[in-house]
Amino acid sequence: GGAWGGRGSAPRALRRVPSARARAPLSRRMLISRMAAGATVLTAGAVVGIGTYGVLDGPMVRRVTVPLAKLPAQAHGLRIALVSDLHLGPALGRGFCERVVRTVNETRPDLIALVGDLTDGSVADLRAETEPLAGFSARLGTFFVPGNHEYYSDADAWLDRVGELGMRVLLNDRVSLPDFDLAGVDDPAGSTIGRGPDFAAALDGRDTERACVLLAHQPVVVHDSVRYGVDLQLSGHTHGGQLWPGNLLARLANPTVAGLELYGATALYVTRGAGAWGPPVRVAAPSDITVLELASLQGV
């Protein structure tokens, strides 16, 4: 009797009670669901890891041939190395910059074009990180136009800095090279301080029988390029979308997200950029330096 029950019976407090797991074993559907969730987490981690490694390891080289009807025969095969969106800063520093410069120089370009967003920070903070840019080498020189990120710091200080590094700034300006005109326009972000792209300043009065290549950070100005008879516009800015949902936003905001497209008689080429903004991760939009080989249609 008593609290322990009758003789030989187990104490009530110690009797076995089936556990919840024993009463309700995992259903096959639940097991598959949990396995799928685990696989998703592992896959996402792998994708991010690969995307990060791809950025830190440096951009690949893409090669594109662009025919220009007005390009003289002697300029057939001329190579322009297009570099954009390095976003040098805490994540992508001096070592990354050195790899970019080495990669560009190994392509043996005739001309190097940098189309903005060199850094995420001030000249004072990133002087050492940008020092390797002085090592660019091309027979026709290295040219630069600012992007929107130059205006997030002190744009004029950055324009002075790239001049110190041996680049020529084309700020709503142009230069006549032996076989074509090279022009550059300011970024639309400059409108916040009363500047911005001025196609008339850059292109009025030029010889329209000569081929014209225009440097502009943002592809969105291509419609002005069409109106001014530009043959080829070279841009960056989009990062090719970089990663979701940036790819969706890039498609909404830009006429071309990456690659070569024709707008009337104007060809637009958009590089995915050499670096990355924010987290140094890219998914399905690998970083690149593009070497554009110009093809003459005149007696070649």
PLY file of the C-alpha trace (Angstrom):
ply
format ascii 1.0
element vertex 300
property float x
property float y
property float z
element edge 299
property int vertex1
property int vertex2
end_header
0.00 0.00 0.00
0.99 3.63 0.49
2.51 5.85 -2.15
4.52 2.97 -3.66
1.52 0.79 -4.49
1.26 -2.90 -3.81
4.09 -5.32 -3.10
6.28 -5.99 -6.15
4.91 -3.12 -8.18
7.25 -0.45 -9.56
7.06 2.95 -7.94
4.66 5.13 -9.92
7.21 7.88 -10.26
9.65 5.49 -11.95
7.32 3.82 -14.40
8.35 4.14 -18.07
6.35 6.64 -20.02
6.70 6.61 -23.81
8.62 9.71 -24.97
7.13 12.17 -27.42
9.68 11.01 -30.01
8.60 7.40 -29.51
4.94 8.32 -29.71
5.42 10.45 -32.87
8.44 9.42 -34.96
9.63 11.90 -37.59
7.50 11.58 -40.66
9.24 10.99 -43.97
8.04 14.38 -45.17
9.50 16.15 -42.13
12.81 14.31 -42.50
13.09 15.30 -46.17
12.17 18.89 -45.30
14.91 19.12 -42.69
17.46 17.56 -45.02
16.50 20.01 -47.76
16.85 22.96 -45.36
20.29 21.77 -44.33
21.33 21.33 -47.94
20.10 24.84 -48.74
22.18 26.35 -45.94
25.27 24.43 -47.06
24.73 25.42 -50.69
24.23 29.07 -49.79
27.40 29.02 -47.75
29.32 27.45 -50.61
27.97 29.98 -53.12
28.91 32.91 -50.88
32.34 31.40 -50.25
33.00 30.91 -53.95
31.65 34.38 -54.72
33.94 35.94 -52.12
36.99 34.02 -53.34
36.24 35.10 -56.90
36.28 38.77 -55.91
39.37 38.62 -53.68
41.30 36.57 -56.21
40.93 39.35 -58.76
38.94 39.88 -61.95
39.10 37.66 -65.00
39.89 39.06 -68.45
37.10 39.21 -71.01
37.94 39.85 -74.65
35.43 41.46 -77.00
35.79 42.55 -80.63
33.95 45.74 -81.57
33.71 46.77 -85.26
33.78 50.53 -85.87
32.91 51.70 -89.37
34.92 54.94 -89.10
38.07 53.39 -87.65
40.94 53.59 -90.17
42.53 50.38 -91.37
45.85 51.08 -89.62
44.03 51.01 -86.25
42.53 47.57 -86.82
43.16 45.43 -83.74
43.79 48.34 -81.36
43.19 47.18 -77.77
41.45 49.17 -75.03
41.57 47.75 -71.49
38.39 48.82 -69.69
38.52 48.95 -65.88
35.71 50.05 -63.58
34.38 49.79 -60.05
37.46 48.70 -58.11
35.89 50.02 -54.88
39.22 49.98 -53.09
38.81 50.18 -49.32
38.99 48.04 -46.18
38.06 44.79 -47.97
39.82 45.34 -51.29
43.14 46.97 -50.50
46.60 47.49 -51.92
47.24 43.81 -52.70
44.02 43.62 -54.71
44.94 46.82 -56.55
48.35 45.36 -57.44
46.67 42.25 -58.91
44.38 44.40 -61.05
47.27 46.48 -62.40
49.32 43.38 -63.14
46.38 41.72 -64.91
45.74 44.79 -67.07
49.38 45.23 -68.04
49.70 41.56 -68.99
47.06 42.10 -71.70
49.42 44.62 -73.37
46.72 47.22 -74.09
47.22 50.19 -76.40
45.04 52.32 -74.13
43.66 51.94 -70.59
40.27 53.42 -69.69
39.13 53.69 -66.05
35.47 54.62 -65.82
34.96 55.51 -62.18
34.28 54.21 -58.68
37.92 53.64 -57.84
37.39 53.68 -54.08
35.02 53.82 -51.13
36.64 56.48 -49.00
38.80 59.58 -48.99
42.16 60.27 -50.56
43.67 60.68 -47.10
42.50 57.23 -46.03
43.27 55.38 -49.27
46.45 56.96 -50.60
48.50 53.79 -50.04
45.79 51.51 -51.46
45.70 53.48 -54.72
49.49 53.82 -55.15
49.79 50.74 -57.45
47.59 52.47 -60.04
50.66 54.48 -61.04
51.95 51.23 -62.56
49.46 51.12 -65.44
51.25 51.00 -68.79
49.84 51.60 -72.30
51.36 53.34 -75.33
48.43 55.76 -75.75
48.09 56.41 -72.02
45.61 55.86 -69.18
42.40 57.91 -69.05
39.86 58.40 -66.26
36.31 59.63 -65.73
34.68 59.82 -62.28
31.80 57.68 -61.06
29.14 58.33 -58.47
31.34 57.04 -55.62
33.92 59.74 -56.27
31.16 62.17 -55.33
30.49 60.36 -52.05
33.88 61.60 -50.88
35.69 64.65 -52.33
35.50 64.29 -56.11
38.01 67.06 -56.84
40.52 65.52 -54.44
40.16 62.21 -56.29
40.57 63.91 -59.68
43.80 65.44 -58.40
44.89 62.07 -57.03
44.42 60.18 -60.30
46.40 62.92 -62.02
49.22 62.29 -59.56
49.03 58.60 -60.51
49.63 59.37 -64.18
46.09 59.27 -65.55
44.54 61.91 -67.76
41.11 63.03 -66.58
38.47 63.58 -69.26
35.89 65.69 -67.45
33.46 66.72 -70.20
36.46 66.85 -72.49
38.06 64.97 -75.37
41.44 64.25 -76.86
42.27 63.53 -80.50
44.31 60.34 -80.68
46.04 59.31 -83.93
43.15 57.17 -85.20
40.03 58.23 -83.26
38.67 60.75 -80.76
38.46 59.76 -77.10
35.99 61.71 -74.97
34.78 61.49 -71.39
31.82 62.90 -69.48
31.26 63.58 -65.80
28.96 61.35 -63.76
25.29 62.28 -63.20
26.05 62.33 -59.46
27.99 65.53 -60.15
24.69 67.33 -60.67
24.38 67.52 -56.87
27.11 70.19 -56.93
26.15 71.82 -60.22
28.20 69.59 -62.52
27.36 66.34 -64.28
27.68 65.12 -67.88
28.01 67.83 -70.52
28.03 66.24 -73.96
28.16 69.58 -75.75
31.37 70.54 -73.95
32.88 67.15 -74.67
31.83 66.69 -78.29
30.81 69.92 -79.99
33.09 70.93 -82.86
34.73 67.55 -83.38
35.33 66.05 -86.82
32.35 63.70 -87.22
34.20 61.72 -89.89
36.49 60.36 -87.19
35.47 57.48 -84.93
34.56 58.58 -81.41
34.89 56.49 -78.24
33.26 57.92 -75.11
33.99 57.06 -71.47
31.02 57.40 -69.10
30.61 55.66 -65.76
26.86 55.09 -66.03
25.32 53.35 -69.07
22.16 55.43 -68.72
23.72 58.34 -70.65
23.86 56.25 -73.84
20.86 58.07 -75.28
22.91 61.29 -75.25
25.73 59.37 -76.92
23.34 58.38 -79.70
22.25 62.01 -80.22
25.89 63.17 -80.44
26.97 60.45 -82.87
29.28 58.55 -80.52
30.45 55.28 -82.09
31.28 53.40 -78.89
30.45 54.17 -75.24
32.37 52.36 -72.50
30.72 52.15 -69.07
30.60 50.29 -65.76
28.50 51.07 -62.66
26.12 48.09 -62.76
28.49 45.37 -61.44
26.46 43.07 -63.68
23.99 43.02 -60.77
26.66 41.60 -58.37
24.13 39.49 -56.43
20.41 39.24 -55.76
18.44 41.53 -55.58
21.01 43.86 -57.11
20.59 42.13 -60.45
16.89 43.03 -60.50
17.55 46.65 -59.52
20.33 46.95 -62.11
17.98 45.82 -64.88
15.40 48.40 -63.85
17.85 51.30 -63.69
20.16 50.66 -66.67
19.62 50.15 -70.40
22.34 47.46 -70.46
23.53 45.58 -67.36
26.57 43.88 -68.90
28.07 43.20 -72.31
27.77 44.76 -75.76
24.54 46.13 -77.21
23.73 48.43 -80.10
21.62 51.60 -79.74
21.06 52.97 -83.20
24.55 53.46 -84.63
26.10 53.64 -81.14
27.61 50.55 -79.54
27.46 50.40 -75.72
29.73 48.10 -73.76
29.23 47.68 -70.00
31.82 45.90 -67.88
30.78 44.08 -64.69
33.61 45.86 -62.91
36.80 44.67 -61.28
35.78 44.81 -57.62
32.62 44.78 -55.53
30.61 47.25 -53.51
29.59 46.42 -49.94
30.32 42.78 -49.14
33.10 41.46 -51.42
30.78 38.82 -52.87
29.49 38.20 -56.39
26.97 35.58 -57.46
26.43 34.83 -61.17
28.11 38.14 -62.06
31.89 37.53 -62.03
34.18 40.54 -61.87
36.06 41.39 -65.03
38.51 43.57 -66.86
37.49 43.79 -70.51
39.92 44.11 -73.39
38.05 45.56 -76.36
39.74 44.97 -79.69
38.58 47.54 -82.21
38.00 46.23 -85.73
38.18 48.50 -88.76
35.77 47.95 -91.65
37.88 50.02 -94.03
39.75 47.74 -96.42
40.82 45.07 -93.93
0 1
1 2
2 3
3 4
4 5
5 6
6 7
7 8
8 9
9 10
10 11
11 12
12 13
13 14
14 15
15 16
16 17
17 18
18 19
19 20
20 21
21 22
22 23
23 24
24 25
25 26
26 27
27 28
28 29
29 30
30 31
31 32
32 33
33 34
34 35
35 36
36 37
37 38
38 39
39 40
40 41
41 42
42 43
43 44
44 45
45 46
46 47
47 48
48 49
49 50
50 51
51 52
52 53
53 54
54 55
55 56
56 57
57 58
58 59
59 60
60 61
61 62
62 63
63 64
64 65
65 66
66 67
67 68
68 69
69 70
70 71
71 72
72 73
73 74
74 75
75 76
76 77
77 78
78 79
79 80
80 81
81 82
82 83
83 84
84 85
85 86
86 87
87 88
88 89
89 90
90 91
91 92
92 93
93 94
94 95
95 96
96 97
97 98
98 99
99 100
100 101
101 102
102 103
103 104
104 105
105 106
106 107
107 108
108 109
109 110
110 111
111 112
112 113
113 114
114 115
115 116
116 117
117 118
118 119
119 120
120 121
121 122
122 123
123 124
124 125
125 126
126 127
127 128
128 129
129 130
130 131
131 132
132 133
133 134
134 135
135 136
136 137
137 138
138 139
139 140
140 141
141 142
142 143
143 144
144 145
145 146
146 147
147 148
148 149
149 150
150 151
151 152
152 153
153 154
154 155
155 156
156 157
157 158
158 159
159 160
160 161
161 162
162 163
163 164
164 165
165 166
166 167
167 168
168 169
169 170
170 171
171 172
172 173
173 174
174 175
175 176
176 177
177 178
178 179
179 180
180 181
181 182
182 183
183 184
184 185
185 186
186 187
187 188
188 189
189 190
190 191
191 192
192 193
193 194
194 195
195 196
196 197
197 198
198 199
199 200
200 201
201 202
202 203
203 204
204 205
205 206
206 207
207 208
208 209
209 210
210 211
211 212
212 213
213 214
214 215
215 216
216 217
217 218
218 219
219 220
220 221
221 222
222 223
223 224
224 225
225 226
226 227
227 228
228 229
229 230
230 231
231 232
232 233
233 234
234 235
235 236
236 237
237 238
238 239
239 240
240 241
241 242
242 243
243 244
244 245
245 246
246 247
247 248
248 249
249 250
250 251
251 252
252 253
253 254
254 255
255 256
256 257
257 258
258 259
259 260
260 261
261 262
262 263
263 264
264 265
265 266
266 267
267 268
268 269
269 270
270 271
271 272
272 273
273 274
274 275
275 276
276 277
277 278
278 279
279 280
280 281
281 282
282 283
283 284
284 285
285 286
286 287
287 288
288 289
289 290
290 291
291 292
292 293
293 294
294 295
295 296
296 297
297 298
298 299
